Amino acid sequence: MKTTLSIKVSNQEKLKLKRVAKSRNKTPSDLIREALGLVLSNPELANEGSCYAVAEDLFQYRSGNLPSDLSSRKDHLKGFGK
């Protein structure tokens, strides 16, 4: 069964993706699935750590009293969604 996954990319990335897909006679979705397969099949890439660790360089600042990844400690999630 297939499902839909949405991602946000810049206009420039979208144009590059379309150009590469066209040059390879594939759809942009085909390329994304291929890239995802490469990452998931490579243990070094698949085990990069938490989402926070992968995207840490995107954060400009961080409060010094917070753990680096709140999702790894269930006690930090108590009461969430209530």
Phi, psi and omega in degrees: 000134178262153177223165181264138176234127180255138175228156176255129177227161177286163177301321180295317178296320180296317179296317178298316180300315179297318180296314181295318179300315180297318181293336180258007181055045178229170174268159174304322178298321177301316181294320179296316178298320179297314180296318178298318177299320179296317180294316183288335181272350180259108183304325180295322180280324183288338183250043180289345182115205183285167175301322179300315182297321180291322185257011186305323181292347179278343182272129182281327179208164180212139177295130184294342183265005178261146173292159183292337181217100183295333184289344182277351180235110185299332181295336177285345183259001180301132178082356180294131177087002180272000000 
